[in-house]
Each structure stands twice: as structure tokens, then as C-alpha cells.
Amino acid sequence: MATSGRQESDLLFTANGDGGRSTQSVYWQTAWLPALKTVQTADLKKTPRIHDLRHTNPSWPIHDRVPLFTISRRLGHASTSTAESIYGHLMPQALQDAAYAMQRSSSMRKE
């Protein structure tokens, strides 16, 4: 059982709350389009696609320096190389962070 009280095989988004599988077209018409209209009245200039959420989800923790291993596992990737190839460009600070870590490690050994 997953820690949320759901089984890992349980669907996250269901049709009409009945636990059944939701089709893309039903979700598009009943949830996505109404949500877009709501935010566009609040001055959203872009028209995001549903798939854009897939990339937003890992982008925020990457920005907050959550380890790529953790993000990769949350996305269901078997290897961090998948996440690295897709989202690596969002981590320009990673090399500098590694250099700082090595510097701290080196200075602790001297003490």
C-alpha cells in the first residue's frame, strides 16, 4: 500500500469520481478547457497543454535543488539518465554545487 492510503495501482484521476478510468476527451472537455478559461480570464497569456504539466512537475523541485535521483524516482524513471537528459538543462548550478561540496569535504579533512 502506498503511504497515501491508496494502492500503487489506483488511478489518481478518475471519471466522475467513480474510480473508473477517465478518457482524455472527457477530461479535456470537463476539466482542462474550463480550467484554461478560468485562468485566461485572470490574464494568462499562454495556452498550456496537459503534457506541459508533466514537465512543470519536476522543474520546480529541480529549481529547489532536490536531488535528481529523488525526482527521477518520483517520475517513475528506472534510471536518472532519463531525467538528466530531459531536465539537465535546468540544473546549471549542479557543477558549482559539486565543487562547493568537494571544497567543504576537503577543508573538513584538514581539521
N, C-alpha and C positions, 0 to 999 in steps of 0.2 A: 504494500500500500504506500502511496506517495504521502509525504508529510502534510499535504493539504487536506487529507481525508478522502482524496479521490484516488481511484486506481490509475496506474500509469496509462492504461488503455482507454480510460474515459475521455470522451471528447471535451474540449474546452468550450467550443461554441456549438450550440445545438439548435435544432429547428424548433421554434416556438416553445422553448423550454421543456420539451417532452423527452429530451435525451437522445433524440434521433439525429442522424447526420443532416446537416444543413447543406443545401446545394449553393453553388456560387451565385447562380442567378437570383435565388431567393434572398440571399444575404445582400447582394448588390442592390436589389430593389428596396428591401425593407429596412436595411441598416446603413449601408455605405452612402447611398445617394442622399438620404435625409441628413446624415451627419455632415456631408460635404456642404449641403445647402445651409445648414446651421452655421458652420464656421466661415463660409463665404460671406454671410451677412455680417460677420464680425471682422470683415476686411482681410480674409485670407486671399492672397494673390495667386497661389498655385492650386493646381488640381492634382493632389496626390493619388497614386494608385494604391490598391490594397497591398500589393507586394512591397511598396515603399516602407510599410511598417516593419517588414522583415529586416530591413537594413537599419531602420531607426533604433530598433530594439538593442542591437549590440553597439551601436555608435555611442550611445550615452554612457554605458559603463566603460567603454574604451577611453572616452574623454576623462572619466573619473579614475583612470589608471587601474581598473580591475584587471587582474592577470588574464592574458589571452587564453590560457588553459581553462579557466573558470568560464569565460564567455563561450568558448568553443563547446564545452560540455553542456552548457545551458541551451545552446542551439541544436544540440543533438549530433554534432560532428564527431566522427570517430577519431579524428586527428586534428591537432591545432593547425596543421598546414592549410587546411581548407579555410579556416577563419583568417589565417595570416594572409593568404593570397587575396581574399576578398576585402579585408578590413585593415591590412597592414599599413596602408597609406594614411590611416587615421592616427597612427602611432609615431609621429616624428620624434617625440620625446623619449622613446624607448631606449635608443642608443645612449643618450645622455644619462638617463636613469641608471642604466647598467654601469656606466663609467663612474657615477657617484657611488654606487653600491660597492664597486671594487675599491674605490678610494677609501670609503669608510672601513671596509674589511681590512685593508692594508694598514690603516692607522690604528685599528684596534689590536692588531698583532704586535705592533711596536710597543704597546703599553705594558 
